[in-house]
Amino acid sequence: MFGLGMPELLIILVIVMVLFGASKLPEMGKGIGQAIKNFKKATSDADEIDVTPKKGVTKEEPKGGDEKA
Protein backbone atom coordinates (compact mmCIF):
# COMPACT_ATOMS: atom_id res chain seq x y z
CA MET A 1 0.00 0.00 0.00
CA PHE A 2 2.67 2.50 1.00
CA GLY A 3 5.51 0.83 -0.88
CA LEU A 4 8.01 0.87 1.98
CA GLY A 5 11.05 -1.03 0.86
CA MET A 6 14.55 -1.35 2.24
CA PRO A 7 15.83 2.03 0.90
CA GLU A 8 12.90 3.90 2.45
CA LEU A 9 13.35 2.18 5.80
CA LEU A 10 17.07 3.06 5.82
CA ILE A 11 16.27 6.70 5.11
CA ILE A 12 13.75 6.72 7.97
CA LEU A 13 16.32 5.12 10.29
CA VAL A 14 18.93 7.77 9.40
CA ILE A 15 16.42 10.57 10.05
CA VAL A 16 15.49 9.05 13.44
CA MET A 17 19.18 8.75 14.38
CA VAL A 18 19.79 12.38 13.47
CA LEU A 19 16.77 13.58 15.45
CA PHE A 20 17.22 11.51 18.61
CA GLY A 21 20.86 10.45 18.57
CA ALA A 22 22.28 6.95 18.70
CA SER A 23 22.27 6.84 22.50
CA LYS A 24 18.48 7.23 22.76
CA LEU A 25 17.61 4.47 20.26
CA PRO A 26 18.05 1.53 22.67
CA GLU A 27 15.86 3.28 25.25
CA MET A 28 13.18 3.96 22.66
CA GLY A 29 13.33 0.36 21.43
CA LYS A 30 13.00 -0.96 24.97
CA GLY A 31 10.00 1.28 25.64
CA ILE A 32 8.28 0.25 22.41
CA GLY A 33 8.98 -3.43 23.16
CA GLN A 34 7.47 -3.15 26.63
CA ALA A 35 4.43 -1.36 25.26
CA ILE A 36 3.85 -4.10 22.68
CA LYS A 37 4.33 -6.79 25.34
CA ASN A 38 1.83 -5.14 27.69
CA PHE A 39 -0.67 -4.68 24.87
CA LYS A 40 -0.45 -8.33 23.85
CA LYS A 41 -0.80 -9.42 27.48
CA ALA A 42 -3.84 -7.20 28.00
CA THR A 43 -5.59 -8.47 24.89
CA SER A 44 -4.90 -12.17 25.49
CA ASP A 45 -5.48 -12.42 29.26
CA ALA A 46 -8.89 -12.95 30.77
CA ASP A 47 -10.40 -9.96 32.51
CA GLU A 48 -8.45 -9.54 35.73
CA ILE A 49 -10.82 -7.00 37.24
CA ASP A 50 -14.50 -7.53 36.68
CA VAL A 51 -16.49 -4.61 38.07
CA THR A 52 -19.89 -5.72 36.83
CA PRO A 53 -22.21 -6.57 39.70
CA LYS A 54 -23.31 -10.16 39.92
CA LYS A 55 -27.02 -10.94 40.05
CA GLY A 56 -28.41 -11.43 43.52
CA VAL A 57 -25.74 -9.38 45.28
CA THR A 58 -27.09 -6.58 47.45
CA LYS A 59 -25.31 -3.36 48.22
CA GLU A 60 -23.89 -3.37 51.74
CA GLU A 61 -23.77 -0.44 54.14
CA PRO A 62 -20.28 0.99 54.69
CA LYS A 63 -18.81 0.03 58.04
CA GLY A 64 -18.12 2.67 60.65
CA GLY A 65 -21.05 4.80 59.59
CA ASP A 66 -22.30 5.38 63.17
CA GLU A 67 -21.21 9.03 63.24
CA LYS A 68 -23.65 11.57 61.86
CA ALA A 69 -22.59 14.95 60.53
C-alpha positions as CSV (number, residue, x, y, z in Angstrom):
1,M,0.0,0.0,0.0
2,F,2.7,2.5,1.0
3,G,5.5,0.8,-0.9
4,L,8.0,0.9,2.0
5,G,11.1,-1.0,0.9
6,M,14.5,-1.3,2.2
7,P,15.8,2.0,0.9
8,E,12.9,3.9,2.4
9,L,13.4,2.2,5.8
10,L,17.1,3.1,5.8
11,I,16.3,6.7,5.1
12,I,13.7,6.7,8.0
13,L,16.3,5.1,10.3
14,V,18.9,7.8,9.4
15,I,16.4,10.6,10.1
16,V,15.5,9.0,13.4
17,M,19.2,8.7,14.4
18,V,19.8,12.4,13.5
19,L,16.8,13.6,15.5
20,F,17.2,11.5,18.6
21,G,20.9,10.4,18.6
22,A,22.3,6.9,18.7
23,S,22.3,6.8,22.5
24,K,18.5,7.2,22.8
25,L,17.6,4.5,20.3
26,P,18.0,1.5,22.7
27,E,15.9,3.3,25.3
28,M,13.2,4.0,22.7
29,G,13.3,0.4,21.4
30,K,13.0,-1.0,25.0
31,G,10.0,1.3,25.6
32,I,8.3,0.2,22.4
33,G,9.0,-3.4,23.2
34,Q,7.5,-3.2,26.6
35,A,4.4,-1.4,25.3
36,I,3.8,-4.1,22.7
37,K,4.3,-6.8,25.3
38,N,1.8,-5.1,27.7
39,F,-0.7,-4.7,24.9
40,K,-0.5,-8.3,23.8
41,K,-0.8,-9.4,27.5
42,A,-3.8,-7.2,28.0
43,T,-5.6,-8.5,24.9
44,S,-4.9,-12.2,25.5
45,D,-5.5,-12.4,29.3
46,A,-8.9,-12.9,30.8
47,D,-10.4,-10.0,32.5
48,E,-8.5,-9.5,35.7
49,I,-10.8,-7.0,37.2
50,D,-14.5,-7.5,36.7
51,V,-16.5,-4.6,38.1
52,T,-19.9,-5.7,36.8
53,P,-22.2,-6.6,39.7
54,K,-23.3,-10.2,39.9
55,K,-27.0,-10.9,40.1
56,G,-28.4,-11.4,43.5
57,V,-25.7,-9.4,45.3
58,T,-27.1,-6.6,47.5
59,K,-25.3,-3.4,48.2
60,E,-23.9,-3.4,51.7
61,E,-23.8,-0.4,54.1
62,P,-20.3,1.0,54.7
63,K,-18.8,0.0,58.0
64,G,-18.1,2.7,60.6
65,G,-21.1,4.8,59.6
66,D,-22.3,5.4,63.2
67,E,-21.2,9.0,63.2
68,K,-23.6,11.6,61.9
69,A,-22.6,15.0,60.5
